[in-house]
Amino acid sequence: MKNRILGLLIIGLMLFVGMSSVSGHGADLTEDTMIMANESNGIIAKSVVDDLGLNISVYKYESEGDVEHQLEHALTNPNKRILAISYQDTVNSYLNEHPELKGRVIVSDDSNESITDNAQKLMAIEVGNTSSGDFTTPLIVGLVIGALVGIIAGVLIMKRKN
């Protein structure tokens, strides 16, 4: 009985230690190169970008919380480039707290000239196209943990049979 409890504790401890952390932040469904706009300037931004022929998506945000949430995604995605033409105060305060984003986030006025100039600057920003979909590390960790749990369970079962 003692061995059984000890075995279950060891297996439970191995499973607990072997669990990888999971980000509860959610998936980012926006494009990597984007303009943050609002109701009043989204159409202007889209027409300017289309006239320039640039591959930049325009997203309309309705609250400061949504803007901050998108900037949080930019922290974890090194390929994300953002031109903010609305919620400039929110974006500037976020950039002051996270200076590592200053190279990939541009704050702009919502005039046609400013959007044109800054959209071209945005496209000129070099980003590393690293793939975040690397599955080999979790696969190897899962295989090692599974093998260890399987060996320990096999030893305990064989010991119990004898």
N, CA and C atoms as an extended XYZ file, in Angstrom:
486
Properties=species:S:1:pos:R:3:atomname:S:1:resname:S:1:resid:I:1 pbc="F F F"
N         0.828       -1.188        0.000 N   MET     1
C         0.000        0.000        0.000 CA  MET     1
C         0.872        1.251        0.000 C   MET     1
N         1.958        1.212        0.801 N   LYS     2
C         2.863        2.346        0.858 CA  LYS     2
C         3.508        2.591       -0.499 C   LYS     2
N         3.904        1.504       -1.163 N   ASN     3
C         4.550        1.642       -2.476 CA  ASN     3
C         3.589        2.220       -3.504 C   ASN     3
N         2.341        1.828       -3.402 N   ARG     4
C         1.346        2.326       -4.347 CA  ARG     4
C         1.145        3.832       -4.187 C   ARG     4
N         1.025        4.274       -2.948 N   ILE     5
C         0.860        5.703       -2.686 CA  ILE     5
C         2.116        6.469       -3.104 C   ILE     5
N         3.277        5.909       -2.796 N   LEU     6
C         4.528        6.545       -3.185 CA  LEU     6
C         4.642        6.632       -4.705 C   LEU     6
N         4.245        5.584       -5.402 N   GLY     7
C         4.280        5.588       -6.863 CA  GLY     7
C         3.345        6.629       -7.447 C   GLY     7
N         2.142        6.724       -6.901 N   LEU     8
C         1.197        7.726       -7.373 CA  LEU     8
C         1.704        9.139       -7.097 C   LEU     8
N         2.328        9.346       -5.943 N   LEU     9
C         2.894       10.651       -5.642 CA  LEU     9
C         4.022       11.012       -6.608 C   LEU     9
N         4.861       10.045       -6.911 N   ILE    10
C         5.966       10.294       -7.844 CA  ILE    10
C         5.420       10.611       -9.235 C   ILE    10
N         4.457        9.840       -9.690 N   ILE    11
C         3.865       10.100      -11.007 CA  ILE    11
C         3.176       11.464      -11.024 C   ILE    11
N         2.446       11.777       -9.973 N   GLY    12
C         1.791       13.086       -9.891 CA  GLY    12
C         2.798       14.226       -9.883 C   GLY    12
N         3.893       14.047       -9.144 N   LEU    13
C         4.929       15.069       -9.110 CA  LEU    13
C         5.580       15.229      -10.475 C   LEU    13
N         5.821       14.122      -11.172 N   MET    14
C         6.423       14.199      -12.504 CA  MET    14
C         5.482       14.897      -13.479 C   MET    14
N         4.209       14.603      -13.402 N   LEU    15
C         3.249       15.266      -14.282 CA  LEU    15
C         3.155       16.755      -13.978 C   LEU    15
N         3.170       17.094      -12.690 N   PHE    16
C         3.101       18.497      -12.301 CA  PHE    16
C         4.332       19.266      -12.761 C   PHE    16
N         5.503       18.701      -12.566 N   VAL    17
C         6.748       19.357      -12.963 CA  VAL    17
C         6.866       19.392      -14.483 C   VAL    17
N         6.355       18.382      -15.147 N   GLY    18
C         6.493       18.294      -16.593 CA  GLY    18
C         5.524       19.139      -17.377 C   GLY    18
N         4.522       19.688      -16.727 N   MET    19
C         3.555       20.508      -17.454 CA  MET    19
C         4.224       21.791      -17.927 C   MET    19
N         4.023       22.096      -19.179 N   SER    20
C         4.544       23.365      -19.688 CA  SER    20
C         3.518       24.448      -19.407 C   SER    20
N         4.006       25.657      -19.311 N   SER    21
C         3.084       26.752      -19.035 CA  SER    21
C         2.266       27.055      -20.284 C   SER    21
N         1.043       27.430      -20.088 N   VAL    22
C         0.142       27.757      -21.185 CA  VAL    22
C        -0.239       29.227      -21.055 C   VAL    22
N        -0.118       29.944      -22.151 N   SER    23
C        -0.478       31.348      -22.126 CA  SER    23
C        -1.991       31.470      -22.244 C   SER    23
N        -2.593       32.135      -21.304 N   GLY    24
C        -4.035       32.335      -21.322 CA  GLY    24
C        -4.417       33.620      -22.030 C   GLY    24
N        -3.474       34.232      -22.717 N   HIS    25
C        -3.715       35.520      -23.355 CA  HIS    25
C        -4.599       35.392      -24.590 C   HIS    25
N        -4.539       34.283      -25.270 N   GLY    26
C        -5.360       34.094      -26.459 CA  GLY    26
C        -4.559       34.257      -27.722 C   GLY    26
N        -5.146       33.867      -28.800 N   ALA    27
C        -4.476       33.931      -30.092 CA  ALA    27
C        -4.665       35.304      -30.719 C   ALA    27
N        -3.647       35.745      -31.425 N   ASP    28
C        -3.716       37.017      -32.133 CA  ASP    28
C        -4.167       36.742      -33.559 C   ASP    28
N        -5.319       37.246      -33.931 N   LEU    29
C        -5.885       36.983      -35.247 CA  LEU    29
C        -5.690       38.137      -36.226 C   LEU    29
N        -4.939       39.150      -35.816 N   THR    30
C        -4.720       40.302      -36.687 CA  THR    30
C        -3.470       40.089      -37.532 C   THR    30
N        -3.367       40.878      -38.577 N   GLU    31
C        -2.203       40.815      -39.458 CA  GLU    31
C        -0.982       41.382      -38.742 C   GLU    31
N         0.206       41.040      -39.242 N   ASP    32
C         1.429       41.510      -38.607 CA  ASP    32
C         1.721       42.978      -38.888 C   ASP    32
N         1.274       43.486      -40.008 N   THR    33
C         1.453       44.905      -40.334 CA  THR    33
C         0.077       45.538      -40.358 C   THR    33
N        -0.143       46.508      -39.448 N   MET    34
C        -1.502       47.007      -39.276 CA  MET    34
C        -1.528       48.473      -38.880 C   MET    34
N        -2.700       49.063      -39.079 N   ILE    35
C        -2.976       50.421      -38.628 CA  ILE    35
C        -4.086       50.352      -37.593 C   ILE    35
N        -3.867       51.011      -36.455 N   MET    36
C        -4.892       51.113      -35.422 CA  MET    36
C        -5.676       52.395      -35.670 C   MET    36
N        -6.941       52.251      -35.991 N   ALA    37
C        -7.789       53.400      -36.291 CA  ALA    37
C        -9.023       53.358      -35.403 C   ALA    37
N        -9.868       54.383      -35.551 N   ASN    38
C       -11.158       54.387      -34.876 CA  ASN    38
C       -12.243       54.669      -35.908 C   ASN    38
N       -13.433       54.937      -35.455 N   GLU    39
C       -14.570       55.131      -36.359 CA  GLU    39
C       -14.360       56.308      -37.307 C   GLU    39
N       -13.741       57.362      -36.814 N   SER    40
C       -13.634       58.577      -37.619 CA  SER    40
C       -12.498       58.561      -38.638 C   SER    40
N       -11.440       57.805      -38.409 N   ASN    41
C       -10.305       57.862      -39.326 CA  ASN    41
C        -9.967       56.539      -40.012 C   ASN    41
N       -10.738       55.517      -39.794 N   GLY    42
C       -10.459       54.216      -40.404 CA  GLY    42
C       -10.611       54.209      -41.911 C   GLY    42
N       -11.639       54.861      -42.415 N   ILE    43
C       -11.884       54.886      -43.859 CA  ILE    43
C       -10.791       55.689      -44.576 C   ILE    43
N       -10.381       56.797      -43.961 N   ILE    44
C        -9.305       57.607      -44.537 CA  ILE    44
C        -8.021       56.789      -44.620 C   ILE    44
N        -7.701       56.099      -43.538 N   ALA    45
C        -6.472       55.296      -43.509 CA  ALA    45
C        -6.516       54.197      -44.559 C   ALA    45
N        -7.647       53.538      -44.693 N   LYS    46
C        -7.774       52.460      -45.686 CA  LYS    46
C        -7.606       53.003      -47.107 C   LYS    46
N        -8.189       54.160      -47.392 N   SER    47
C        -8.061       54.708      -48.746 CA  SER    47
C        -6.626       55.137      -49.034 C   SER    47
N        -5.935       55.694      -48.047 N   VAL    48
C        -4.540       56.100      -48.248 CA  VAL    48
C        -3.665       54.880      -48.505 C   VAL    48
N        -3.844       53.834      -47.712 N   VAL    49
C        -3.042       52.612      -47.864 CA  VAL    49
C        -3.326       51.951      -49.208 C   VAL    49
N        -4.582       51.923      -49.602 N   ASP    50
C        -4.934       51.328      -50.901 CA  ASP    50
C        -4.347       52.141      -52.056 C   ASP    50
N        -4.379       53.465      -51.946 N   ASP    51
C        -3.803       54.313      -52.993 CA  ASP    51
C        -2.298       54.106      -53.121 C   ASP    51
N        -1.634       53.843      -51.985 N   LEU    52
C        -0.190       53.604      -52.002 CA  LEU    52
C         0.146       52.191      -52.477 C   LEU    52
N        -0.822       51.298      -52.430 N   GLY    53
C        -0.585       49.919      -52.833 CA  GLY    53
C         0.193       49.118      -51.802 C   GLY    53
N         0.104       49.516      -50.535 N   LEU    54
C         0.822       48.823      -49.468 CA  LEU    54
C        -0.051       47.741      -48.856 C   LEU    54
N         0.579       46.678      -48.423 N   ASN    55
C        -0.130       45.560      -47.800 CA  ASN    55
C        -0.210       45.793      -46.290 C   ASN    55
N        -1.068       46.732      -45.909 N   ILE    56
C        -1.268       47.063      -44.500 CA  ILE    56
C        -2.757       46.952      -44.219 C   ILE    56
N        -3.099       46.224      -43.165 N   SER    57
C        -4.499       46.081      -42.764 CA  SER    57
C        -4.874       47.189      -41.796 C   SER    57
N        -6.093       47.666      -41.905 N   VAL    58
C        -6.596       48.711      -41.022 CA  VAL    58
C        -7.631       48.085      -40.093 C   VAL    58
N        -7.419       48.266      -38.796 N   TYR    59
C        -8.343       47.720      -37.794 CA  TYR    59
C        -8.930       48.870      -36.996 C   TYR    59
N       -10.243       48.793      -36.788 N   LYS    60
C       -10.954       49.815      -36.024 CA  LYS    60
C       -11.069       49.358      -34.571 C   LYS    60
N       -10.610       50.201      -33.666 N   TYR    61
C       -10.685       49.903      -32.235 CA  TYR    61
C       -11.674       50.847      -31.582 C   TYR    61
N       -12.360       50.349      -30.576 N   GLU    62
C       -13.412       51.127      -29.942 CA  GLU    62
C       -13.111       51.497      -28.500 C   GLU    62
N       -11.993       50.989      -27.948 N   SER    63
C       -11.662       51.327      -26.569 CA  SER    63
C       -10.154       51.260      -26.356 C   SER    63
N        -9.718       51.921      -25.313 N   GLU    64
C        -8.304       51.903      -24.964 CA  GLU    64
C        -7.865       50.505      -24.539 C   GLU    64
N        -8.753       49.762      -23.929 N   GLY    65
C        -8.429       48.395      -23.512 CA  GLY    65
C        -8.117       47.500      -24.700 C   GLY    65
N        -8.878       47.662      -25.778 N   ASP    66
C        -8.606       46.878      -26.992 CA  ASP    66
C        -7.245       47.227      -27.575 C   ASP    66
N        -6.901       48.503      -27.538 N   VAL    67
C        -5.608       48.951      -28.063 CA  VAL    67
C        -4.474       48.365      -27.223 C   VAL    67
N        -4.609       48.439      -25.907 N   GLU    68
C        -3.579       47.871      -25.032 CA  GLU    68
C        -3.451       46.365      -25.232 C   GLU    68
N        -4.563       45.705      -25.433 N   HIS    69
C        -4.540       44.262      -25.671 CA  HIS    69
C        -3.756       43.944      -26.951 C   HIS    69
N        -3.958       44.724      -27.983 N   GLN    70
C        -3.230       44.506      -29.230 CA  GLN    70
C        -1.746       44.791      -29.051 C   GLN    70
N        -1.420       45.799      -28.272 N   LEU    71
C        -0.013       46.099      -28.006 CA  LEU    71
C         0.648       44.988      -27.193 C   LEU    71
N        -0.117       44.317      -26.340 N   GLU    72
C         0.412       43.157      -25.616 CA  GLU    72
C         0.772       42.039      -26.594 C   GLU    72
N        -0.040       41.858      -27.623 N   HIS    73
C         0.293       40.869      -28.643 CA  HIS    73
C         1.584       41.249      -29.362 C   HIS    73
N         1.788       42.547      -29.557 N   ALA    74
C         3.011       43.000      -30.228 CA  ALA    74
C         4.249       42.701      -29.395 C   ALA    74
N         4.097       42.639      -28.079 N   LEU    75
C         5.237       42.293      -27.222 CA  LEU    75
C         5.740       40.882      -27.502 C   LEU    75
N         4.823       39.974      -27.759 N   THR    76
C         5.211       38.572      -27.955 CA  THR    76
C         5.422       38.202      -29.410 C   THR    76
N         5.022       39.054      -30.338 N   ASN    77
C         5.186       38.775      -31.760 CA  ASN    77
C         6.219       39.742      -32.342 C   ASN    77
N         7.443       39.278      -32.584 N   PRO    78
C         8.489       40.180      -33.080 CA  PRO    78
C         8.267       40.623      -34.525 C   PRO    78
N         7.290       40.052      -35.215 N   ASN    79
C         7.008       40.420      -36.598 CA  ASN    79
C         5.945       41.508      -36.719 C   ASN    79
N         5.331       41.894      -35.621 N   LYS    80
C         4.212       42.833      -35.667 CA  LYS    80
C         4.721       44.272      -35.761 C   LYS    80
N         4.179       44.996      -36.768 N   ARG    81
C         4.454       46.418      -36.971 CA  ARG    81
C         3.121       47.146      -36.912 C   ARG    81
N         3.084       48.246      -36.150 N   ILE    82
C         1.816       48.936      -35.923 CA  ILE    82
C         1.982       50.430      -36.172 C   ILE    82
N         1.017       50.994      -36.897 N   LEU    83
C         0.892       52.438      -37.060 CA  LEU    83
C        -0.383       52.854      -36.326 C   LEU    83
N        -0.233       53.659      -35.290 N   ALA    84
C        -1.377       54.080      -34.478 CA  ALA    84
C        -1.779       55.486      -34.874 C   ALA    84
N        -2.972       55.611      -35.465 N   ILE    85
C        -3.478       56.938      -35.824 CA  ILE    85
C        -4.620       57.360      -34.906 C   ILE    85
N        -4.998       56.497      -34.003 N   SER    86
C        -5.984       56.845      -32.982 CA  SER    86
C        -5.480       56.313      -31.648 C   SER    86
N        -6.047       56.819      -30.572 N   TYR    87
C        -5.633       56.443      -29.214 CA  TYR    87
C        -4.133       56.684      -29.017 C   TYR    87
N        -3.650       57.840      -29.502 N   GLN    88
C        -2.226       58.151      -29.424 CA  GLN    88
C        -1.728       58.235      -27.985 C   GLN    88
N        -2.532       58.784      -27.080 N   ASP    89
C        -2.109       58.889      -25.680 CA  ASP    89
C        -1.916       57.513      -25.063 C   ASP    89
N        -2.842       56.611      -25.338 N   THR    90
C        -2.735       55.251      -24.813 CA  THR    90
C        -1.501       54.552      -25.360 C   THR    90
N        -1.278       54.688      -26.661 N   VAL    91
C        -0.126       54.031      -27.287 CA  VAL    91
C         1.169       54.630      -26.758 C   VAL    91
N         1.240       55.956      -26.626 N   ASN    92
C         2.461       56.597      -26.114 CA  ASN    92
C         2.762       56.179      -24.677 C   ASN    92
N         1.751       56.085      -23.843 N   SER    93
C         1.994       55.651      -22.462 CA  SER    93
C         2.418       54.188      -22.421 C   SER    93
N         1.869       53.372      -23.311 N   TYR    94
C         2.276       51.965      -23.369 CA  TYR    94
C         3.721       51.850      -23.858 C   TYR    94
N         4.088       52.678      -24.828 N   LEU    95
C         5.462       52.664      -25.330 CA  LEU    95
C         6.446       53.139      -24.270 C   LEU    95
N         6.024       54.042      -23.411 N   ASN    96
C         6.904       54.478      -22.315 CA  ASN    96
C         7.150       53.348      -21.323 C   ASN    96
N         6.147       52.501      -21.125 N   GLU    97
C         6.300       51.356      -20.221 CA  GLU    97
C         7.067       50.209      -20.881 C   GLU    97
N         6.991       50.102      -22.202 N   HIS    98
C         7.625       49.006      -22.948 CA  HIS    98
C         8.443       49.594      -24.101 C   HIS    98
N         9.627       50.118      -23.798 N   PRO    99
C        10.426       50.773      -24.846 CA  PRO    99
C        10.910       49.824      -25.937 C   PRO    99
N        10.851       48.526      -25.715 N   GLU   100
C        11.286       47.582      -26.748 CA  GLU   100
C        10.369       47.599      -27.972 C   GLU   100
N         9.189       48.187      -27.837 N   LEU   101
C         8.253       48.278      -28.966 CA  LEU   101
C         8.451       49.533      -29.810 C   LEU   101
N         9.259       50.467      -29.346 N   LYS   102
C         9.387       51.747      -30.045 CA  LYS   102
C         9.927       51.599      -31.458 C   LYS   102
N        10.642       50.530      -31.739 N   GLY   103
C        11.158       50.322      -33.083 CA  GLY   103
C        10.130       49.770      -34.056 C   GLY   103
N         9.003       49.255      -33.534 N   ARG   104
C         8.003       48.628      -34.401 CA  ARG   104
C         6.628       49.271      -34.318 C   ARG   104
N         6.466       50.261      -33.467 N   VAL   105
C         5.180       50.943      -33.317 CA  VAL   105
C         5.394       52.433      -33.590 C   VAL   105
N         4.628       52.970      -34.521 N   ILE   106
C         4.716       54.383      -34.897 CA  ILE   106
C         3.399       55.061      -34.546 C   ILE   106
N         3.498       56.202      -33.899 N   VAL   107
C         2.311       57.001      -33.569 CA  VAL   107
C         2.240       58.140      -34.577 C   VAL   107
N         1.059       58.331      -35.160 N   SER   108
C         0.908       59.295      -36.250 CA  SER   108
C        -0.375       60.093      -36.082 C   SER   108
N        -0.399       61.263      -36.725 N   ASP   109
C        -1.648       62.018      -36.846 CA  ASP   109
C        -2.535       61.311      -37.867 C   ASP   109
N        -3.790       61.740      -37.957 N   ASP   110
C        -4.690       61.088      -38.914 CA  ASP   110
C        -4.894       61.904      -40.187 C   ASP   110
N        -3.929       62.756      -40.509 N   SER   111
C        -4.003       63.478      -41.782 CA  SER   111
C        -3.453       62.590      -42.900 C   SER   111
N        -3.870       62.859      -44.123 N   ASN   112
C        -3.433       62.037      -45.261 CA  ASN   112
C        -1.918       62.034      -45.417 C   ASN   112
N        -1.289       63.193      -45.273 N   GLU   113
C         0.162       63.281      -45.450 CA  GLU   113
C         0.886       62.486      -44.371 C   GLU   113
N         0.446       62.624      -43.146 N   SER   114
C         1.081       61.915      -42.038 CA  SER   114
C         0.906       60.405      -42.177 C   SER   114
N        -0.281       59.965      -42.558 N   ILE   115
C        -0.518       58.530      -42.746 CA  ILE   115
C         0.343       58.013      -43.890 C   ILE   115
N         0.443       58.776      -44.970 N   THR   116
C         1.259       58.355      -46.110 CA  THR   116
C         2.716       58.189      -45.716 C   THR   116
N         3.282       59.213      -45.069 N   ASP   117
C         4.690       59.162      -44.669 CA  ASP   117
C         4.958       58.025      -43.690 C   ASP   117
N         4.109       57.920      -42.671 N   ASN   118
C         4.346       56.915      -41.636 CA  ASN   118
C         4.025       55.504      -42.101 C   ASN   118
N         3.114       55.341      -43.038 N   ALA   119
C         2.844       54.001      -43.589 CA  ALA   119
C         4.057       53.507      -44.369 C   ALA   119
N         4.709       54.402      -45.085 N   GLN   120
C         5.918       54.006      -45.807 CA  GLN   120
C         7.057       53.710      -44.846 C   GLN   120
N         7.155       54.478      -43.754 N   LYS   121
C         8.154       54.188      -42.722 CA  LYS   121
C         7.869       52.837      -42.066 C   LYS   121
N         6.588       52.550      -41.865 N   LEU   122
C         6.198       51.287      -41.239 CA  LEU   122
C         6.630       50.099      -42.086 C   LEU   122
N         6.425       50.217      -43.386 N   MET   123
C         6.817       49.120      -44.283 CA  MET   123
C         8.332       48.978      -44.372 C   MET   123
N         9.077       50.047      -44.088 N   ALA   124
C        10.530       49.995      -44.146 CA  ALA   124
C        11.154       49.363      -42.900 C   ALA   124
N        10.371       49.192      -41.850 N   ILE   125
C        10.891       48.583      -40.624 CA  ILE   125
C        11.189       47.112      -40.894 C   ILE   125
N        12.412       46.728      -40.609 N   GLU   126
C        12.817       45.328      -40.791 CA  GLU   126
C        12.372       44.507      -39.583 C   GLU   126
N        11.681       43.440      -39.852 N   VAL   127
C        11.289       42.514      -38.786 CA  VAL   127
C        11.801       41.137      -39.159 C   VAL   127
N        12.141       40.359      -38.139 N   GLY   128
C        12.578       38.983      -38.388 CA  GLY   128
C        11.380       38.110      -38.622 C   GLY   128
N        11.391       37.393      -39.703 N   ASN   129
C        10.268       36.497      -40.006 CA  ASN   129
C        10.491       35.139      -39.365 C   ASN   129
N        10.668       35.153      -38.060 N   THR   130
C        10.859       33.904      -37.340 CA  THR   130
C         9.518       33.232      -37.147 C   THR   130
N         9.523       31.950      -37.278 N   SER   131
C         8.290       31.196      -37.104 CA  SER   131
C         8.123       30.851      -35.635 C   SER   131
N         6.968       31.191      -35.081 N   SER   132
C         6.715       30.860      -33.685 CA  SER   132
C         6.033       29.505      -33.559 C   SER   132
N         5.896       28.789      -34.659 N   GLY   133
C         5.215       27.512      -34.649 CA  GLY   133
C         6.154       26.332      -34.522 C   GLY   133
N         7.270       26.489      -33.817 N   ASP   134
C         8.221       25.407      -33.654 CA  ASP   134
C         7.646       24.385      -32.682 C   ASP   134
N         7.440       23.167      -33.168 N   PHE   135
C         6.806       22.153      -32.336 CA  PHE   135
C         7.793       21.102      -31.850 C   PHE   135
N         9.051       21.176      -32.227 N   THR   136
C         9.991       20.115      -31.861 CA  THR   136
C        10.279       20.085      -30.367 C   THR   136
N        10.419       21.241      -29.740 N   THR   137
C        10.707       21.252      -28.302 CA  THR   137
C         9.561       20.654      -27.493 C   THR   137
N         8.311       21.076      -27.693 N   PRO   138
C         7.238       20.430      -26.934 CA  PRO   138
C         7.108       18.934      -27.253 C   PRO   138
N         7.397       18.552      -28.501 N   LEU   139
C         7.327       17.142      -28.863 CA  LEU   139
C         8.361       16.329      -28.102 C   LEU   139
N         9.591       16.811      -28.060 N   ILE   140
C        10.655       16.085      -27.368 CA  ILE   140
C        10.379       16.027      -25.867 C   ILE   140
N         9.941       17.146      -25.296 N   VAL   141
C         9.617       17.164      -23.865 CA  VAL   141
C         8.491       16.187      -23.572 C   VAL   141
N         7.478       16.169      -24.412 N   GLY   142
C         6.364       15.228      -24.218 CA  GLY   142
C         6.808       13.776      -24.330 C   GLY   142
N         7.670       13.493      -25.283 N   LEU   143
C         8.177       12.125      -25.428 CA  LEU   143
C         8.996       11.697      -24.220 C   LEU   143
N         9.850       12.584      -23.723 N   VAL   144
C        10.673       12.247      -22.553 CA  VAL   144
C         9.795       12.024      -21.329 C   VAL   144
N         8.839       12.918      -21.116 N   ILE   145
C         7.949       12.756      -19.959 CA  ILE   145
C         7.123       11.485      -20.091 C   ILE   145
N         6.605       11.236      -21.282 N   GLY   146
C         5.828       10.014      -21.500 CA  GLY   146
C         6.659        8.764      -21.279 C   GLY   146
N         7.905        8.780      -21.737 N   ALA   147
C         8.780        7.621      -21.537 CA  ALA   147
C         9.064        7.412      -20.057 C   ALA   147
N         9.350        8.478      -19.328 N   LEU   148
C         9.623        8.344      -17.894 CA  LEU   148
C         8.405        7.828      -17.134 C   LEU   148
N         7.249        8.400      -17.427 N   VAL   149
C         6.031        7.943      -16.757 CA  VAL   149
C         5.757        6.487      -17.121 C   VAL   149
N         5.952        6.130      -18.388 N   GLY   150
C         5.732        4.752      -18.818 CA  GLY   150
C         6.685        3.775      -18.161 C   GLY   150
N         7.941        4.139      -18.041 N   ILE   151
C         8.924        3.253      -17.395 CA  ILE   151
C         8.590        3.079      -15.926 C   ILE   151
N         8.285        4.177      -15.256 N   ILE   152
C         7.959        4.076      -13.823 CA  ILE   152
C         6.685        3.266      -13.625 C   ILE   152
N         5.674        3.498      -14.443 N   ALA   153
C         4.426        2.729      -14.322 CA  ALA   153
C         4.689        1.255      -14.624 C   ALA   153
N         5.515        0.979      -15.623 N   GLY   154
C         5.844       -0.408      -15.945 CA  GLY   154
C         6.577       -1.094      -14.819 C   GLY   154
N         7.525       -0.405      -14.208 N   VAL   155
C         8.264       -0.979      -13.081 CA  VAL   155
C         7.320       -1.263      -11.929 C   VAL   155
N         6.436       -0.327      -11.623 N   LEU   156
C         5.496       -0.536      -10.517 CA  LEU   156
C         4.537       -1.684      -10.803 C   LEU   156
N         4.081       -1.803      -12.021 N   ILE   157
C         3.167       -2.904      -12.373 CA  ILE   157
C         3.887       -4.241      -12.294 C   ILE   157
N         5.108       -4.303      -12.812 N   MET   158
C         5.886       -5.554      -12.754 CA  MET   158
C         6.214       -5.932      -11.310 C   MET   158
N         6.518       -4.939      -10.491 N   LYS   159
C         6.817       -5.192       -9.084 CA  LYS   159
C         5.584       -5.723       -8.375 C   LYS   159
N         4.437       -5.210       -8.728 N   ARG   160
C         3.194       -5.631       -8.093 CA  ARG   160
C         2.822       -7.065       -8.485 C   ARG   160
N         3.112       -7.439       -9.737 N   LYS   161
C         2.817       -8.802      -10.192 CA  LYS   161
C         3.680       -9.837       -9.478 C   LYS   161
N         4.920       -9.455       -9.195 N   ASN   162
C         5.829      -10.399       -8.526 CA  ASN   162
C         5.517      -10.401       -7.076 C   ASN   162
